[in-house]
Amino acid sequence: MKTTPFDPRFPQTNQAKHCYTRYNEFHKCQAENGEGAEECEPLAKFYRSICPTEWTEKWNEEREEGTWPGRY
């Protein structure tokens, strides 16, 4: 599996913000293009390669419950 490409917005070793941003970019893409949109798949691979599974599972649960603080 390839990891997310370098993003100059996140030059630090701590990639928590990078993970959060990639996760949100994926869900924004789906909101704009529909769930399962092919053009969103690279974004899904990016966040899955950099984010801890525990985080994304928690965020997905929050999105389902309507308590997710993000926009998408």
Secondary structure as UniProt FT lines:
FT   TURN            8..9
FT   HELIX           16..33
FT   TURN            35..36
FT   HELIX           38..40
FT   HELIX           41..50
FT   HELIX           53..65
//
